[in-house]
Amino acid sequence: MNSSHSLAATLNDILQVVNPTDGDWAKRFQIINDLQSVVQTVDILRGATVEPFGSFVSNLFTRWGDLDISIELPNGSYIPTAGKKLKQTLLLDVLKALKSLSGFHGIKYISHARVPILKCNSNNGNISCDISINNLSGQMKSKLLFWINGIDDRFRDMVLIVKEWAKAHGINDPKTGTFNSYSLSLLIIFHFQTCEPAILPPLSEIYPGNMAGDLFGVRAIAEKNIEDICSVNINKIKSDRSRVINRSSLADLFISFLAKFCDINSRALTQGISPYNGQWEDIDTNMIWQPKTYALFIEDPFEQPANCARAVGQRNLHKIAQAFQTSYQKLSTNQTHPLTVLVRPEVLSIITRSQHAGPGMNQLRLHPQGRTNQAGILRGPTGPHLQTYNGNQYQNRNGGSHSQTHRGAHGPTQAQQRYPSQNSSNKRVNQRPLQGSQSQSQDEVVSNNDTHKRNPNNGYSSQNPQGQRWRVRSERNE
């Protein structure tokens, strides 16, 4: 069998398994509601809201993904501020409330982290939750990643596949000194910025500035300013007819992703990764990165100069490079079946059982009872969890619901309307909206194709090699 075809089919099988189902969404919505109820039992937190962020809001989570939660303190219309000591105290109060009520287990308090968090697991699906206080920057970063999804639908597929591959190789766990999922997403953004032709621009072209530093004052105004700037720039990028089209398949992009970072351990000695500028940066000449105290530097493009890979140690960086090298060698030379390189044993077991159960992966379709509309787009069923969640929790600061100041998951819902994906009927997997906006249909759109069939112009502007808007920066030492 042709290795390229084998890898493409395998990636499709993996996506069918790791994509969250309606039930996975429902469980997380219920957990958010449950945590809101817990928070309301704490006297000092009366009026606080429970707001998700992370991969759940950016729509980059797998069906086993954890849930990041921010407890936002009431402060009128202004962005609340709280010192680390107050956050630690409040999380202790939440810890006591969680222990006194059923529904959660494995509760752990991490007080001395850069951002103090409370970790717990829900009894509903054993989903891991990380709870923090006033993490508005985390919420906005999640929305920005969600908006980036709308530029090219291969980005989301790559993130889900790379997460599974990284877990299979034991390099997606910051607790053990390897990548967190945010770093992996930024690596993929960087890869899409530096492939030829470029798929994504430097993120400075989407938001020129330090987003985290611009979150102050009236919250609705600060959020709207950021959203408006991103909206204008993303629409400009998507409507640019002079952009050169990158038609690389998902399989080709994954192979070139592995090849690009095979030498990440040696290159990290002198250079860092800057998704903000879309290029490798020399550490010695980048004064905001000084002094160099990390084995690997991946700059947070929305909170410069924070290093998203600060947990990675030198020994684990060598392990990470080995994972890239061995995976690239095996997949590019067709030494073994791709599944043995790409997935964990439990995922391999699911795929194997599904393939034995019948032809293809039909048993794992996200919405088996879905129906098609007049445009031929398969729509999944709505469920009770969508109704109970819709509008109940995310109220604005003035006490009303469904206003323009929706919080948490509602931001991406609105953003998806502002940044509609092109040719959505050709998509295999939905850029799934988050429920809760009155103006957003609760029907979820997915394609009813089992295989990845891409319109050559899907998600990209027309071709004109002479007029490329942004080109790959020259990469030193290559």
HELIX and SHEET records of a PDB file:
HELIX    1   1 SER A    3  VAL A   18  1                                  16    
HELIX    2   2 ASP A   22  VAL A   39  1                                  18    
HELIX    3   3 ASP A   43  LEU A   45  5                                   3    
HELIX    4   4 SER A   55  SER A   58  1                                   4    
HELIX    5   5 LYS A   84  SER A  100  1                                  17    
HELIX    6   6 LEU A  136  ASN A  149  1                                  14    
HELIX    7   7 ARG A  154  ALA A  168  1                                  15    
HELIX    8   8 PRO A  174  THR A  176  5                                   3    
HELIX    9   9 SER A  181  THR A  194  1                                  14    
HELIX   10  10 LEU A  203  GLU A  205  5                                   3    
HELIX   11  11 MET A  211  ASP A  214  5                                   4    
HELIX   12  12 ARG A  219  SER A  239  1                                  21    
HELIX   13  13 LEU A  250  LYS A  260  1                                  11    
HELIX   14  14 ILE A  264  ARG A  267  1                                   4    
HELIX   15  15 ILE A  283  THR A  285  5                                   3    
HELIX   16  16 MET A  287  TRP A  289  5                                   3    
HELIX   17  17 GLN A  314  SER A  332  1                                  19    
HELIX   18  18 LEU A  339  LEU A  342  1                                   4    
HELIX   19  19 PRO A  345  ALA A  357  1                                  13    
HELIX   20  20 ASN A  362  LEU A  364  5                                   3    
HELIX   21  21 PRO A  384  TYR A  389  1                                   6    
HELIX   22  22 HIS A  410  ARG A  418  1                                   9    
HELIX   23  23 SER A  424  ASN A  426  5                                   3    
HELIX   24  24 PRO A  465  GLY A  467  5                                   3    
SHEET    1   A 5 THR A  49  PHE A  53  0                                        
SHEET    2   A 5 LEU A  67  GLU A  72 -1                                        
SHEET    3   A 5 SER A 128  ILE A 133  1                                        
SHEET    4   A 5 ILE A 117  SER A 122 -1                                        
SHEET    5   A 5 PHE A 104  ILE A 110 -1                                        
SHEET    1   B 2 GLN A 271  SER A 274  0                                        
SHEET    2   B 2 GLN A 279  ASP A 282 -1                                        
SHEET    1   C 3 ARG A 371  THR A 372  0                                        
SHEET    2   C 3 LEU A 378  ARG A 379 -1                                        
SHEET    3   C 3 VAL A 445  VAL A 446 -1                                        
END                                                                             
